[in-house]
Amino acid sequence: MVNEIDEVRFYGPGTAVVAGRGDVAKKRGKLTKVRTCTVVREGDGTWRIASFHNTKRRPLMEAVSFTYMPASRPRR
């Protein structure tokens, strides 16, 4: 698995959303999936994944979304 983190947004001291791209490949190439994880901090300080979403990238739809909703573009 190849994974690249684009952005981490914290929503309080114990919750964050991690956005990135990835794919299953033998070597690094074009990353065709968008991944989003919601992570929460447990009482012992350990971060755990609470939810995970994976979807195929649609570059044209990303361009349209980023044009009309610039805040949706990853900060990286």
C-alpha positions, -999 to 999 in steps of 0.1 A, spaced: 0 0 0 12 35 -9 -2 63 12 4 100 12 -11 123 39 -23 156 24 -38 172 55 -47 168 92 -74 189 106 -80 189 144 -115 194 158 -107 197 194 -79 180 216 -91 145 209 -105 144 174 -89 149 140 -97 142 103 -68 129 82 -71 133 44 -48 117 20 -43 98 -12 -32 62 -18 -33 31 -38 -22 -5 -38 8 -8 -60 43 -24 -62 59 9 -68 50 46 -64 30 60 -92 -3 79 -97 -23 77 -65 -59 70 -76 -77 68 -43 -88 95 -18 -87 84 18 -103 101 48 -99 89 84 -115 102 115 -93 96 145 -100 100 182 -77 100 212 -85 74 238 -82 80 276 -47 65 276 -35 90 249 -35 64 220 -50 77 187 -74 52 171 -92 52 137 -129 57 144 -140 57 107 -124 53 73 -136 62 38 -118 53 5 -130 64 -29 -116 66 -64 -103 100 -75 -121 119 -102 -97 147 -112 -124 166 -132 -148 166 -103 -120 177 -80 -113 207 -103 -150 216 -103 -153 213 -65 -121 233 -59 -133 261 -83 -167 265 -66 -156 256 -30 -119 267 -27 -119 257 10 -124 221 1 -89 220 -16 -63 202 7 -39 228 22 -8 210 10 
